[in-house]
């Protein structure tokens, strides 16, 4: 078994300052406020009745926050 590590080149998304600076523009408070209505619409359109929800970790968790508040996870 090799103990050699592969060194990865730093990418643009590795810059924490970028995400801190852009966060308010990419994820404004309004998007969090709209999450409940958007999720309810998706559930109505798909006719899902109960079960579990899997958040695919894309973004700051606005859907997860709402789903946890209504115990869907």
Residue, then its C-alpha position, 0 to 999 in steps of 0.5 A: x500500500x502506497x503512502x504517497x499523497x497526490x497534491x491537488x492544484x488549488x482551484x477557484x472554489x477553494x478560495x474561502x474569501x470568494x464564498x464569503x464575499x459572494x454569499x449575500x448575492x448568491x444566497x440572499x435572505x429572500x431565497x431562504x424565505x422562499x424555500x418553504x413555498x418552493x418545497x410545498x410546490x414541488x411536493x404538490x406537483x410530484x404528489x409525494x405523500x410522506x417518506x424521507x427527504x435527501x438533501x444533495x448538499x447543493x448550497x447552504x441548506x435552505x431546503x434542509x432547514x425547512x424540511x427539518x422544521x416540518x420534520x421531513x428528514 
